[in-house]
Amino acid sequence: MTAPPLLELQGLVVRYGAVTAVRGLDLQVRSGELVALLGANGAGKSTTLRAISSLVPVVGGRVLWQGVERTGCRTETTVRLGIGHCPEGRRVLARQSVATNLELGAWLRRDRAGIAADLERCYGLFPRLAERRRQLAGNLSGGEQQMLAIARALMGRPSLLLLDEPSLGLAPKLVAEVMAALAALHQEGLSMLLVEQNATAALEIADRGVVLESGSISLEGTADALLADAGLRASYLGSG
Amino acid sequence: MIEALLQTLLNGAASGGVYALVALGYTLVFSVLGVINFALGALFSLGGYLTYLLMGGRISANGGLPGWGLPQGLSFTPALLLAALLTGLVSLVVERLAFAPLRRRRAEPLLYLITSLGAGLVLVNLLQMLMGAEGYAFPATALAGLPDALQVAGARIRSVQVLLLAVCAAAVIVLTLWLERSRSGRALKAVAEDATTARLLGIDSGAMLRLAFLLSGALAGLGGGLIGVSISLPGPYMGISYGLKGLAVLVLGGLGSVPGAIAGGLLMGLAEALVPGDASGWRDALAFAILFLVLLLRPSGLLGRRQVEKV
């Protein structure tokens, strides 16, 4: 018998008022896997992540974590279970320092030594953050804020990292830098569910890809197969 | 002449310090919840009366328990601190009864205004039932050990005002250090800045909100006790005027800004103190005229941020 997937969504339904954003989504992320969740604007990608973190209520279906149903548990509980969420638009705490942002990422942890070690690990992964650790996060550039948001999520030592459009608004060079950092984390064995509009960049580092259209899956497969798929290329990858 | 000026400035700074405490009380809750807790003035009164009772003061003949008092009173400092703590706990009850039910229903902010105002009125009326409507003066021995006046730079000034200013300054410094340096203070700031992000970090925003209410009530209670001992307890409604003045200070300094609340409080207190004694009826008018003027020139307050943003 194989171990249950780290995260499993069964028939997930999420509504915003009268609008159904996610309709019956089935999705699995296995341990160590990097799954890219792709699709156009409004396809329900961010909503799916927000439902996993209980930021929006789940109307139908189930969320299973390591085989145990956790649908509708508190957001704090999802963090405690090991789900890190790096939100859309970065959302760093602009009025606190880089170091404080990272320390707050470890809010639920009590192991001082482990926190200090992880802090150094984050600074090693993103040396620019180390240079700016005393600065207010609001004074960082967009790319640095994205690195801070990822590092802050890592400080909670997640088993699964949810990433919501980490390349949004970044210059191509920075997109490459962020994707390289994610690939390095994936190499170390971190599981990730990566929401991206930049499908090519995401599929280049992903194991599998899932394409959403109007809240349900229109296409899924290995990252290589999706990258080769001409139809996907035309409708989602654009020229990129 | 110098002596009079020094005393006037000190009086102003001392009452300004109390206004700043009230304004900080509003700021704490506002920064987390985005609404004004109108029960704060009543909590201010409560702090004054609790300090009086904890020091062994007796209830008057018109009160609910005529002649009742604690068998053994505390001295001023422990009584003041305990009263502040108890007021903070009552503030938690106010949160539970007047705020939490609305929060669960995601009610409109306007409704908090009504429920908190109602909670404040209930508190004031309970105080009136227990203590009667008339004023109380603290016993002359309340500050035994504190000399009546101090010599500063050749001038004699009333020491109770120095005490007031010192306690307010200490409270403000402790609060600021806590917000900037401590783990929980930073978490509270995180919730204030972006509640959703704070939740994603695992911070329990409900717990932080309760902490904000506790501290906010304690600050108001501290203010009430200080005014009680330095002036008197004119009646259960005493806190309402301080609550309103604190509200003016809050807007003056910039809604949600901690340094703004402190600067606004001092400015308001000093401006009032500079009104000559024989024109004291104009004090409140002057205070609100200043508020008007500042808002005309700087709509977001002295130290407020441009857009409406929270601490």
Chai-1 contact restraints between the chains, C-beta under 6 A:
chainA,res_idxA,chainB,res_idxB,connection_type,confidence,min_distance_angstrom,max_distance_angstrom,comment,restraint_id
A,T75,B,R199,contact,1.0,0.0,6.0,A-B,restraint_1
A,E76,B,G202,contact,1.0,0.0,6.0,A-B,restraint_2
A,E76,B,D204,contact,1.0,0.0,6.0,A-B,restraint_3
A,V79,B,G202,contact,1.0,0.0,6.0,A-B,restraint_4
A,H85,B,L200,contact,1.0,0.0,6.0,A-B,restraint_5
A,R91,B,D194,contact,1.0,0.0,6.0,A-B,restraint_6
A,R91,B,T197,contact,1.0,0.0,6.0,A-B,restraint_7
A,L93,B,A190,contact,1.0,0.0,6.0,A-B,restraint_8
A,L93,B,E193,contact,1.0,0.0,6.0,A-B,restraint_9
A,R95,B,E193,contact,1.0,0.0,6.0,A-B,restraint_10
A,T100,B,R186,contact,1.0,0.0,6.0,A-B,restraint_11
A,L104,B,A190,contact,1.0,0.0,6.0,A-B,restraint_12
A,L104,B,L201,contact,1.0,0.0,6.0,A-B,restraint_13
A,G105,B,L201,contact,1.0,0.0,6.0,A-B,restraint_14
A,W107,B,L201,contact,1.0,0.0,6.0,A-B,restraint_15
A,W107,B,G202,contact,1.0,0.0,6.0,A-B,restraint_16
A,W107,B,I203,contact,1.0,0.0,6.0,A-B,restraint_17
A,L108,B,G202,contact,1.0,0.0,6.0,A-B,restraint_18
